[in-house]
Amino acid sequence: MILDSAAGDDSAATSPSKVLQSLLKDGAPLGMHVVCWCDSYKNLTRWFERSRLRDFGLRILFQMSAVDSSNLMDSAAASHLGAYRALLYDDTRGESEKFRPYQMPNNAWLEHFASTFQANVIDDDSEESPPSDVNSLV
């Protein structure tokens, strides 16, 4: 692979574009993956040839024009998305799934959740036994 400068090849002279193309083509079997974001299909095609887009096996699409959607997933489905909706498209299977994208919670929320969770965890050494009748849980 192009990235092995210790092997004595000319990787230092290799352009970043060629390194990225090599990662897209040969990286997945080696455990190296690429996460890429682009604001429009037009800008995406400025950086990648259409044939290179097939190296992105999983794609997330938000609302866009029918033409852009068709270029990215062979369907105009992303043009019908509403606010706070996205499609996860699997190119190898030709399937898509609609979902609601959410932002990661901030650190304060995570710390509050962790402390609340730890306070509510039942100690493993507790002598309480679970109820024998499932109806008593309701």
C-alpha positions as CSV (number, residue, x, y, z in Angstrom):
1,M,0.0,0.0,0.0
2,I,1.1,3.6,-0.7
3,L,1.3,4.6,3.0
4,D,4.3,2.4,3.9
5,S,7.2,5.0,4.0
6,A,9.3,2.7,6.1
7,A,9.5,0.2,3.2
8,G,11.7,2.7,1.3
9,D,9.2,3.7,-1.4
10,D,8.5,7.3,-2.5
11,S,5.4,7.8,-0.4
12,A,6.7,11.2,0.8
13,A,6.4,12.4,-2.8
14,T,3.0,10.9,-3.2
15,S,0.2,13.4,-3.5
16,P,-2.5,13.5,-0.8
17,S,-5.1,12.8,-3.5
18,K,-3.3,9.5,-4.4
19,V,-3.0,8.5,-0.8
20,L,-6.8,9.1,-0.3
21,Q,-7.6,7.1,-3.4
22,S,-5.4,4.3,-2.2
23,L,-7.2,4.3,1.2
24,L,-10.6,4.2,-0.6
25,K,-9.5,1.3,-2.8
26,D,-7.3,-0.9,-0.5
27,G,-7.9,0.4,3.0
28,A,-11.0,-1.6,4.2
29,P,-9.5,-5.1,4.0
30,L,-6.6,-3.6,6.1
31,G,-8.9,-2.2,8.7
32,M,-8.5,1.4,7.5
33,H,-11.8,3.2,6.6
34,V,-12.6,6.7,5.3
35,V,-15.3,8.9,6.7
36,C,-16.0,11.8,4.3
37,W,-18.5,14.7,4.4
38,C,-19.5,17.0,1.6
39,D,-22.1,19.7,1.4
40,S,-23.2,19.1,-2.2
41,Y,-23.0,16.5,-4.9
42,K,-21.4,19.1,-7.2
43,N,-18.5,19.6,-4.7
44,L,-18.2,15.9,-4.2
45,T,-17.7,15.3,-7.9
46,R,-15.0,18.0,-7.9
47,W,-12.9,15.8,-5.6
48,F,-13.9,12.3,-6.7
49,E,-14.6,10.7,-10.0
50,R,-18.0,9.1,-10.3
51,S,-16.4,5.6,-10.4
52,R,-14.5,6.4,-7.2
53,L,-17.8,7.1,-5.4
54,R,-18.5,3.3,-5.5
55,D,-15.7,2.9,-2.9
56,F,-18.0,4.6,-0.4
57,G,-20.1,1.5,0.4
58,L,-22.2,3.2,3.1
59,R,-23.6,6.7,2.5
60,I,-25.8,9.0,4.6
61,L,-28.0,11.3,2.6
62,F,-30.0,14.3,3.9
63,Q,-32.7,16.1,1.9
64,M,-31.4,17.1,-1.5
65,S,-32.5,17.4,-5.1
66,A,-33.9,14.4,-7.0
67,V,-31.0,14.5,-9.4
68,D,-28.3,14.6,-6.7
69,S,-30.1,11.8,-4.8
70,S,-30.3,9.7,-8.0
71,N,-26.6,10.2,-8.6
72,L,-25.7,9.1,-5.1
73,M,-28.1,6.2,-4.6
74,D,-29.8,5.5,-7.9
75,S,-33.1,6.7,-6.4
76,A,-34.8,10.1,-5.8
77,A,-35.7,9.0,-2.2
78,A,-33.5,11.6,-0.5
79,S,-35.5,14.4,-2.3
80,H,-38.6,13.3,-0.3
81,L,-37.0,13.6,3.1
82,G,-38.3,16.1,5.6
83,A,-36.5,18.0,8.3
84,Y,-34.5,15.9,10.8
85,R,-34.6,12.8,8.6
86,A,-31.8,11.0,6.7
87,L,-31.2,7.9,4.7
88,L,-28.5,5.3,5.3
89,Y,-27.7,3.8,1.9
90,D,-25.8,0.5,1.6
91,D,-24.4,0.4,-1.9
92,T,-23.4,-3.3,-1.8
93,R,-27.0,-4.4,-1.0
94,G,-28.7,-1.5,-2.8
95,E,-30.9,-0.9,0.3
96,S,-31.7,2.3,2.2
97,E,-33.1,2.9,5.6
98,K,-34.7,6.1,6.9
99,F,-33.6,7.4,10.3
100,R,-33.5,10.4,12.6
101,P,-29.9,11.8,13.0
102,Y,-29.2,13.1,16.5
103,Q,-26.2,15.0,17.8
104,M,-24.0,13.4,20.5
105,P,-24.9,14.5,24.0
106,N,-22.6,17.0,25.6
107,N,-20.2,16.0,28.4
108,A,-22.4,17.5,31.2
109,W,-25.3,15.3,30.1
110,L,-23.2,12.2,29.9
111,E,-21.7,12.8,33.4
112,H,-25.2,13.4,34.8
113,F,-26.5,10.2,33.2
114,A,-23.5,8.2,34.4
115,S,-23.9,9.4,38.0
116,T,-27.6,8.7,38.0
117,F,-27.1,5.3,36.5
118,Q,-24.4,4.4,39.1
119,A,-26.7,5.5,41.9
120,N,-29.5,3.3,40.6
121,V,-27.5,0.1,40.0
122,I,-28.4,-2.8,42.2
123,D,-25.4,-4.1,44.1
124,D,-24.6,-7.7,43.0
125,D,-24.2,-8.7,46.6
126,S,-27.8,-7.7,47.4
127,E,-29.8,-10.4,49.0
128,E,-33.0,-9.4,47.2
129,S,-34.2,-12.1,44.9
130,P,-36.1,-11.3,41.7
131,P,-39.9,-11.9,41.9
132,S,-40.9,-15.3,41.0
133,D,-44.2,-14.1,39.3
134,V,-43.8,-12.0,36.2
135,N,-47.2,-10.4,36.9
136,S,-45.8,-8.8,40.0
137,L,-43.5,-6.7,37.8
138,V,-46.5,-4.9,36.3
